[in-house]
C-alpha cells in the first residue's frame, strides 16, 4: 500500500534503487507556487513574456503552441493567454505585419550586430525577403518615444554599413496596434 506523507516531508525511502544516485521527492511546493501566493503580473511583465513569444515566432500558425508553452512554464495564466490570443492573432494579420512572419522570409531574431569597436546591438527581428532587409523593434508600452525610432535608425545604419543597400525599419507598438515606419532621413511617418 502507498504511504501518504504530510506536506513538507520527504519520502523515507529513495525513489531510485541505485546505491549512489538516490532520488527523494519533496511533497510541498515552494511558496511561489502556493495558493496563498497571488502575484499579479504587471503590464510590463506581460509585455516581456509576449516579447519573448514574438522572438520565437516564425509563422502565425505557431502562436497557439508558443502561448501554450508559456502557460505550461507558468509564465502566463490561462486568463491572460485567453485575453491576448485573439488580439495577437489579429495583429499578426495587419497589412504590414503579416509579411514579417512566415516561411517566405529569412528571419534573424535578436541576432547580434557587432561593430568594429566591439559594441553589440540586438534588434528584435531582422528579416531578409531577398530584396529588402527589414528591422523591427517590438514595444509593449502605452507610449511612443522618439528614442524607439532612434534605436531602429541605429540598427538600420549598421546594416547599411554591413553592405545591405535597401534597409527599412519599423517600430511595432504591439499594445497600441500601431506600426511606425522609421526613415533614416528627417521624414518620419506613421504606417497605420
N, C-alpha and C positions, 0 to 999 in steps of 0.2 A: 504494500500500500504506500501511497505517496504522502510524505510528511508535509504539513503546512507550516511555514515559517512566519514569524512576526515581521512587520516592516522594519527594515534596517538590519536584519540579522543576515548572517552568512550561512550557507549550507554547511553542515557539519562534515560532510564528505565531499571530496572533489568530484566534479562532473566527469573529468577525464580520468582514465585509468593509468596513464603513463606515470612513472616514478618521478621524472624530472619536471614535466610540464603539467602542473595541476591547475585546473580552472575552477574558480569559485564564482558563484553568482551572488550579486547583491540585489536584494529584492525591493529596495526603496530607491526611488528616483531622486536625483538632486533637486533642490528647491526650485530651480528654474523650470522644471517640468511638472511641478505640482499644481494642483487645482488652486492653491492659495496664491500662486504667483500669476498675476494678470497683467503682464507687460503689454501695454497697448503701443503698437508701432506708430511712430510719428510719420508724417508725410515724407520727411526726409529719408527715414529708414526704409519706407516702402519704395521710394524712388531709387535708392541704392540697390535694392533687390531687383526691381524691374530693369534697372540699367544693366545688371548682370544677365538678366534674361535676354535682353536685346543683344548683348555682347555675344551670347551663344547662338542666337537665332540666325539661321542661314536662309530659311524659307518660311513663309507664313504657316505652312502645314505643321511645323514643329512647335508652334506656340502652346498648344494644349499639353504636349508632352513635357515641355520645359516648365510650365506652370505646375503641372503635377509633381515634377521633381522638386520644385521649391516647397511645395506643400509637404511632401514626404520628408524633406530635410528639415522641416519645422521653421522655414524662413518666412512663410506667409500662411495665414489661416485660410480655411475654406471660404469664409465670408469675404475676405479681401480678394482672393482669387476670383470668386464669382462677381465681385464688384468691378474688377479691372479687365476680365477676359473679353467681354463684349466690346468695350471701348478700344482696347488694344487691337482687336481684330479689325475694327472699323478704321483705326488709324493706319494700319498696315495696308489698307485698301485706298488710302489717299492717292491722288494722281501722281505726285512726285515720289512719295514714299514707297509705293509698291514696286518701283523699279530698283530699289535698293536691296531687295531680298529676292532670292531665287537662285536657281542653278545656272542662269544665263550670265551671271557676273562672277568675277573672281573677287573674293572678299578678304580683307585683312582687318581682323578685329583686334583693337588695342595692340597693334604691332608697333614696335619701337622704331622711331626715326632717330638716328644718332648723328649729330653734326660733327664736323671736323674738330670742333672744340670739346668733343665728348659730352655735349648736352644731349639729354634724352627727351623725346617728345612722344606721346602716345595718343594719337587720335582715336576716338571711339570706333569709327568704322571708315575704312578706305575701300572704295570699290573701283575696279577696273572692268569696264564693259567692252574693252578692246578699242574704244575711240577716245574716251574721256576718263580721267581719274576724278572721282568724287570723294570729298572728305565730309563726313557727317559727324557732328558732335551732338549727343543727346543731353537734354536738360529737362529735369523733372520739377523744377521750382515753379513758382507762380509769377516770376518776374523776368523780364528781358533786360539784359545788361549789355552795354557796348563791349565789355571785356569778353563776352562769349564770342562775338564776331571777331574781335582782335585775336583771340586764340585760334580760331579757324583760319584766319588770314595767315598766321604764322605757319600753320601746317601746310597751307597752300604754297607759300613761298618756298618752304623746304622741299616740297615735292617738285616744284619747278626747278629748283637748284639740282635736284637729282636727275633732271633731264626730261621730265614729263612736260610736254608742250601745252596740252589742254587740261586744265585743272579747274574744277568747280568746288565750291564749299557751301555747306549748309549747317545751320543750327536748327535742330529739331526740338522744339519746345513740346515735349510729349504731353504733359499735363494740360497744356493750353491748346492742343491740337493745331499747332502752328509751325510752319516751316519758313525760315528766313534764309533767302539766298544771300551768300556773302560774296562781295566783289572785292577784288584787290584794289581797284581804284576808289575814288571818293563816293561813288554812287552806291547806295545800299537800298535794298528793296525787300518787301515782304512778298513771299511767293503765294501765300493763300490768305 
